Amino acid sequence: MASILNVDAINNVAGTSAMTIDSGGNITTNQLQYITLLRNDFASYSNGDTITGWRLNDSNGITHSNGVCTIPVAGLYLISFSVISQSTGGMYFCLNNTNQFRASYSEKATGETWSVMANSFAWQLSASDTVQFKVDQTVHLYGSTSSTTVGSWSIVRIG
């Protein structure tokens, strides 16, 4: 038997709002876990180094310290990054300080000043997992404290 639930808001037993639905059917949740980081400096990294030099743009729940993000709630997360490199090398996606796969690689071509390294993927994460990117080879990444920075990293819980 099918049922229709006619509500504008869903709360937990204590009354904390979990979700609202507007007249257009758009759903809003107050507890969407996410973080957006921007490249903060031009830096060189050696093989195996964690990529640091990020500044916090915005977040809800996910924390960041020295290039490592900590996940507060288990779920499926969309992880995206884009940086420009002035060298030939790559970036590994690391879960709990262990390389999972090489998420991107760039090779500086003759006459080229910068190459883009970018990727976007979904990954199942558990509460308290840590996420970071490490380099292979020596990598030089651009960043700036101003709005001219090129590079970002975001994590958003999608399920």
Secondary structure by P-SEA (a helix, b strand, c coil): cbbbbbcccccccccccccccccccbbbbccccccccccccccccccccccccccccccccccccccbbbbccccbbbbbbbbbbccccccccccccccccccccccccccccbbbbcccbbbbbccccccccccccbbbbbbccccccccbbbbbbcc
